């Protein structure tokens, strides 16, 4: 049976899995889910991932959720080039360090900016207090600074001279606030140069294809039905405000 990938490319972890599979010529059936439409709450998807999150995969009778676990599974199963998840113990540790750190830093702060700058005010219709936006901006800027100074340093990529899972996960997270108009690269030439190297390593066509949805999300938001998110409204506001 062909590998099935359950994805919504509006989601940054889904983009990392999609790019990795496409770049490494892994054959898969693309099962597109709309998070905004609540497709992850269907009975059918619940059989694939009872946690109701994407990305998720089904490989025959084997199902797996969580993007980092999925990426590592694909590395092991398909024997992808070493640079993605190096066998060298120290380089792999560098990749693992970033992947462990980013969950509560880059991922959360980029997602928070996405919700505060776009989804909460324009889709849910709730005003975001200035101090909350200022705090979110400071947190995101601090994470971006750490990416530059601690994880990237003077290297071409996070784990050395070639792209790894760490770079892939980092770039898709950063593109989330970029999609809602947050200036990430304008005053960060070092980070901009790294982004250009990552884009070249992935391939410009694949990079652009994968990020088309997030880069047009501001226009998309104008046509979103906020009522579909009302049952999650209190949870969203508690998490991000």
N, C-alpha and C positions, 0 to 999 in steps of 0.2 A: 504493500500500500504506500502511496505517496505521502510524504510529510505534509501535514496541514498546519498552516500558520493563521491564527486568529488575531487580527490586527485592526487598529484604527490609527492611521498615520497622523492624526491630530495629537496623538500621545507620543511623547518623546521616547519612552522605552520601546514602544512598537517600532519606531523608526530605526532604532539601533538593531533590532532583530531583522527587520526587512533589509536594511543595507547590508548587514553581514551575510545573510543568505544569498542575496543577489550578487554581491561582490565575489563570493566564493563558489558561484555556480552550483549552489545547492538547489536541487529541484524540489519545489513545493507547490501546494495548492493554496492560493491566497483566499482566506475566508475573511472578507471585510465586515467588520462590525462597526456600527455607529454608537459611540458612547452617549452622544447627546440624545439619541433616540431610545436609549435604554436597552439596546440589543444584548448587552451582557447579562441582563436579568431574565432572558428567555430560558425555558426548561432545557432546550437543546444545548445551549452553551453551558448551563450548569453541570451537565454531564462531563464536559471537558475540563472546566475549572469551577469547582464549587465556591471558590473565593470570589468569583464574579469579577475578575480583573483580567485585562489584557496588557501585554501579550500572553498568549497561551499557545501550546502546540499539542497536536495529537500525532503520534508516530506509531501507526498500527494500533495496538491496545494500550500504548503508553502515553499518558498525558502529563504535561508539565506546565506550571506557571512560573512567574517571576523572571524578568528579563535577564538578569545576570546568570541565573541558573540555566536558562535556555541557551544563552550565548556559550557558556562553558560546555554544555551538552553538545552543541553543534560542533564546537572545536574538537571535542574528543571523538565524536562519532564519525565526522567527515575528514579528520586529519588535515585540517586547514594549515596554511603556512605558519611557521613557528612564530613569526613576529606578532601575530594577533594575541597569543598567550604564551610567552616564551618559556622554553624548558629550563633556561638558565634560572637558577633559584632566586638570585637577587633581582633580575629583571621582572620575573613573575611576581615577586613580592612587591615591586613598585606598582605593577598593574593592580594587584589585589589591594594595596593600600589606598589607591585612588577609588577603586570600586567600593571599598568599605566606607570611605569618608563621604562620598558624594550623596549618599541617601538623605542625610539630614543637613546637608549644606547646599551644594549646587542644585540638586534636584528640588529640594523644598523651597529654596529661595527663588529659583527660576519659576516654579509652579505658582508660588505666591504672587509674584509679579504679574503673571498671566491672568490670574483671577482678579487681583485688585485693580489692574489697569483696564481690563476688558470685561470679563465675564460678570463680575459682581455689579458694576455700575450700569453696563449697557444691556445685559441680558436679564439679570435678576432685578435691576432697577433700584439698587440700594446704594446710597451715597457712601463713598469711602472717605473716612476722616483723613485730613492732611497728615496728621502725625503717624497714622498707620502706613500711609504711602511712603513717608520719609523713612520710617523704620525699615520697611521692606527694601527700599532703595539702598540704604546703608548695608543691610545684611547681604544683598546680592553683590554689591561692590566689594565687600570684604571677601566673599567667596571667590570672586573673579581675581582679586589680588592674590589670594592663596594659590589659585590655579597657576598663576604666572610665576610667583616667587618661590613657592614650595614644591609644587608638582612638576612644573615645566622647567624652571630654572633656565639654564643656557642650552638645553637640549632641543633637538628638532621636534621630538615627540616626548610624551611623558615617560616612556621607558627606554628612550634611546634614539636611534636614527631611523626607526621605522614605526609606522602606525601600529597601535595595539588596541585591544578592547577598551582600555582606559580612555584613549583619545576619541574613540567612537562614541562611548557613553557621554563623554564630556561635551562633544560638539552638539549632539542632539538636544541635550539639556539647555545649552546656551541659546540655541535657536528658538526656544520657547519664548523667552522675553523679547528676543529680536522680532518675533512675529507680531507682538503687540506694540512695537514702536520704541522699545527701550534701547538706548544707544549703548551697545556693548563694545563695539570695535573702533569707534571713531577716534577716541583718545587713548587707545591701547595698541600702539603699533606692533608690540611684541606678540600680543594675543591675535591680532589681525594676521600677522605673518604665519602664526601657527595654524589659524583657521584655513588659510590658503593652502598650506601643506596638507592638511587633513582632507580638504576638498579635492586636491589633486590626487591624493592617494586613493580616495574612494572613487573618483571619476566625477567630473563636473555634471555630466548628464544624469547619473544616478543620484548624486547629491541634490540637484535641483528638482528632480522628479519626486524624491522622497519628501522634500520640504515645501512642495508647492502648496499643500493644504494649510500648513501653519503660517506660511507667509501671506496667505490670502484670508486669514481668519478674521481680520477686522471687517472686511466686506461680508464675510459669511455670517458674522454675528448679527448683522442688521436683519437677517432673515430667520434667525433662530427663535424658536418658541420657548420663551422662558418658563412657561407653565410646566414644561416637561421636567424642569429641575426643581419645582416647588417642594416636592417631597424630600429633597435633599438640602433645601435652603438653610435650615437651622444648622445642619451639620457643616455645610460649606462656610457659613459665616463664623461659626465657632472655630473652625480650623484656620481660616485665613484672616479674620478680623480680631 
